[in-house]
Amino acid sequence: MKIYGDSISGNCLKLKWTADFLGLTYDWIETDILKGESRTAAYLAMNPAGQVPVLVLDDGRALAQSNAIILHLAEGSSLIPADAYDRARMLEWMFWEQYSHEPYVAVARFHVKYLGKPVEDLEPRLVERGGGALQRLELGLADTPFLVGDTVSLADVALVAYTRVAHEGGFSLDLYPAVKAWVARVETALKIA
C-alpha cells in the first residue's frame, strides 16, 4: 500500500505511527502541501478534496481522512478496544479531535510555524479554543493513563499528533501536566521519536 502524506502534518503522521506500530509495510509518498502537491490532477483523482493524507490500497482503492484511515488499518488490532463501550469512547475522542481540537491547536501551529505569524497576532478565538481543547484533554486524563483506560488506542494516536507539537502554535503544555505526561506515555507506547 501507499501513503501519500506530508511529514509536517499530524494528520499524516497518524497513519505512519499506526502502520509502524502494527508492523504494516507501506511506501510513504511525500506530498508537500506548501508546494501544492495535493492539488495536482493526479492527486485530485485520488482525493477530490485535495487533502493529505491518502491511503492507496494494494488493489488501487483510495481512502482519505486520517481517522477513517487509521480505523481501517487498525481493524482487529489492540489499538481498537474489544469492548463496545470502550470502542465508542475511542470514537468519541476521535470525532472530538477533528471537530474541537485539530481546528484550533493544529491551525495555530500552522499559522505560527509555517506561515510565520507571531503568536500574539493569532485570532483570540483560535487561542481560546485551543487552550480549551487542551484543558478538556487534561480533565479526560485525570484518572487514566490513556484516553480509554490503561492501554493505548486510536484515540491516543489521533490526539497526540497535534498535542505533542502544540508549543509550535504558542500553547505551553506546562499548563497541562496530565497532558504532558500522557504525551510521553503515548510516544513511548507508539515508539515515536
N, C-alpha and C positions, 0 to 999 in steps of 0.2 A: 504494500500500500504506500501511498504518497501523502505527505502532509505539506500543504502549502501554508507557510506561516512566516511572520515577521518576528525575529528574535527580540524586538523591543516590546512586543505585545504580550501582556499577561494572558490574554485570551488564547493566544497561540501556544504559549509555554504550558498551559494546562494540558494540551494534547501530548506534548513531548514528555512531561512528567508522568502522565498516566501510562503512556505507551512504554516508557522506560521502566516504571515500577512493575508493570505486568510482563516485561521481557518480550514485548512485541517488536517485530522487525519492520522498519519503515524507511523510506527515503524522505529526508527533510528538504523541501524546495524553498529556499529563502526567497521571500516575496516582500520587497521593500515598499511599504505603503507611502513613504515620504517621496518616493520616485514615481508613484502612480502605477506600480506594477500590478496592483489588484484591479486596475481599470482598463487593462488591455482587452481586446476582443476575445482572445483565447481564455483569459481568466474569467471574464463575464459569462462565457459559455458554461463554465463550471459552477459559478455562483453569480447569478444576475444582480445580486445586491452589491457586488464588488467589495466584499469584506473579507478579511482574513479572520480565522483560518478556514481552510477547506481540506477535507479528507477525501482522497480518491481511493476507493477500494480496488482490490486486485481485478475485479470484474468490470471496472470502469465507472461504477456508480459513484456520484459525488455527494457529500454530506457537508452542510455548513452549520454554523452556530456552535460555539465551543462547548457549551454544556450538553447539547444534544450529542456531539461527537464523543465526548468522554463517557457519556452514558452508554453509547454503542460499544466503545472499546472495552469498557469495564464489565459488560454483561457477564454475569455468573462469577465475578471475582469478589474478593474480600473488600473491595472498595465500595460495594453496594451492599448495605445491610440486608440480611436474610429476613429479618422481622419486618412485617408490612408497615407497622407504625414507625419504626426507625427509618425505613426506606422513605416513607412520606416526610419525615422530619428532614432527611437529607435533601429531598427535593424542595422542601420549603426554603431551606437555606440557599439552595442553588437558584431558585426563582428570585428570591430576595436579592441575591448578589447582582443579578443582571438589572434589576429594577431600582434598587435603593443603595447600592454600594458602588458598583463599577461606573455608573454615570457621574459620580462625584469624585471619588478617590482617583480613578483612572484618568478622568478628564482633567482634573487639576494637575496630575503628574504630566500628562501630555503637554499642557499649556506651558508649564514651567520648564520641564526637562528638554522637550523637543521643539517648542516654539519660542523658548527664551523669555517668556513673560515673567516679570517679577511676582513673587508670591503676593505681595501687597496689592498688586493690580488684578488679582483674580476676583471674579464676581463674588460678592459676600455670600450669596445664597449657596454657591458651589462649595465654599469653605465650610459654611454652617452645616450643610447636609453631609459633607464628607466626614466632619467631626461627629455628627450624629450617627452615621453608619459605624464608625469605629467604636463609639460608645455602646451601640447595640451589640456589637461583637463582644465587647468587654463584659456586658451583662450575660450574654449567652455562654460565655466561658467561665462563669463564676464557680460552677460546680462540677465541670467535666474537663478532662484534658483535651478532648477534641469536640467538635461541634455536635456530634451524635455519639456521645458516650466515651468509651475507653479505647477506641481504635480509629485510625484514620479512615475517612470515607471521601467520596467525591465532593461532599460539602466542603471539606477542608481544602481539597485541591482547588476548587472553584474560588474560594475566598482568599486563600493565601497568595494567589497570583498577583493581585494588586496591593494587598495589605502589606506584604513584605517590602514593597518599594514605595509605600505611602509617603515616606520622608522626602522623596523626589518631587512630591507635589506640595510640600510645605507642612505635612502632618507629622507631628512627633509621636512616635509610638511610646515614648517615655511616659506619656499621659495615660497610657492604657497598658498597665503591667501584665494583665492576664493575656491580652492580645500579643504582646511582645514575647511572652513565654510560649504561647501557642505557636507562633510563627516558628520559633526554634524547634519545637517538637515536630511540627509538620515537615520542616526542612530535613530534619533527621530521618523521619519515617519514610519520606519520599526520596531521600538521598539527593537533595537539591544543593548544589554548590553555591 
